[in-house]
Amino acid sequence: MKASELRQKTKDDLIAVLVELSKEQFNLRMQKGTGQLAKPNEIKRVRREIARVKTIINESASAAV
């Protein structure tokens, strides 16, 4: 998801996206541990999306102050 799309969402929506991405990251780590991970680059993609969402949450929090 692009940063411009994320900036249009509310804080509650961003937190929901963050929870969903965290669950996806956990599932990918479990697949890697059991040797079932088909696309190793998915871990990197999810990690970067989590960072992107957290950055936007922090930007909106600092802009509100």
QUIWO-V96594 format. One record per residue. N is the residue number from 0. PSI is psi in radians with two decimals (none if undefined). OMEGA is omega in degrees with one decimal (* if undefined). Layout:
BEGIN
n=N psi=PSI omega=OMEGA
n=N psi=PSI omega=OMEGA
END
This chain:
BEGIN
n=0 psi=2.41 omega=-177.3
n=1 psi=2.72 omega=-179.5
n=2 psi=-0.61 omega=179.4
n=3 psi=-0.62 omega=176.5
n=4 psi=-0.67 omega=-179.0
n=5 psi=-0.59 omega=-179.0
n=6 psi=-0.37 omega=-179.9
n=7 psi=-0.21 omega=-178.2
n=8 psi=2.76 omega=176.7
n=9 psi=2.96 omega=-178.8
n=10 psi=-0.68 omega=179.0
n=11 psi=-0.69 omega=176.9
n=12 psi=-0.70 omega=179.2
n=13 psi=-0.68 omega=178.1
n=14 psi=-0.67 omega=177.4
n=15 psi=-0.71 omega=177.5
n=16 psi=-0.71 omega=179.8
n=17 psi=-0.74 omega=178.3
n=18 psi=-0.75 omega=179.6
n=19 psi=-0.75 omega=179.3
n=20 psi=-0.62 omega=178.3
n=21 psi=-0.69 omega=177.2
n=22 psi=-0.70 omega=178.6
n=23 psi=-0.71 omega=178.3
n=24 psi=-0.74 omega=178.5
n=25 psi=-0.80 omega=-179.9
n=26 psi=-0.68 omega=178.3
n=27 psi=-0.67 omega=177.7
n=28 psi=-0.66 omega=177.8
n=29 psi=-0.70 omega=177.4
n=30 psi=-0.68 omega=178.8
n=31 psi=-0.70 omega=-178.9
n=32 psi=-0.57 omega=-179.6
n=33 psi=-0.02 omega=178.0
n=34 psi=0.33 omega=-177.9
n=35 psi=0.05 omega=-176.2
n=36 psi=2.04 omega=-177.7
n=37 psi=-0.62 omega=-177.2
n=38 psi=1.67 omega=-178.6
n=39 psi=-0.43 omega=-179.5
n=40 psi=-0.22 omega=177.8
n=41 psi=-0.59 omega=178.8
n=42 psi=-0.78 omega=179.6
n=43 psi=-0.74 omega=-179.8
n=44 psi=-0.79 omega=-178.9
n=45 psi=-0.71 omega=179.4
n=46 psi=-0.72 omega=179.5
n=47 psi=-0.64 omega=177.6
n=48 psi=-0.67 omega=176.4
n=49 psi=-0.77 omega=178.8
n=50 psi=-0.68 omega=179.9
n=51 psi=-0.77 omega=180.0
n=52 psi=-0.77 omega=179.5
n=53 psi=-0.66 omega=178.9
n=54 psi=-0.76 omega=-179.1
n=55 psi=-0.66 omega=175.8
n=56 psi=-0.77 omega=179.6
n=57 psi=-0.65 omega=178.2
n=58 psi=-0.74 omega=-179.6
n=59 psi=-0.57 omega=178.7
n=60 psi=-0.71 omega=-179.5
n=61 psi=-0.49 omega=178.2
n=62 psi=-0.49 omega=-179.4
n=63 psi=-0.40 omega=-177.4
n=64 psi=none omega=*
END
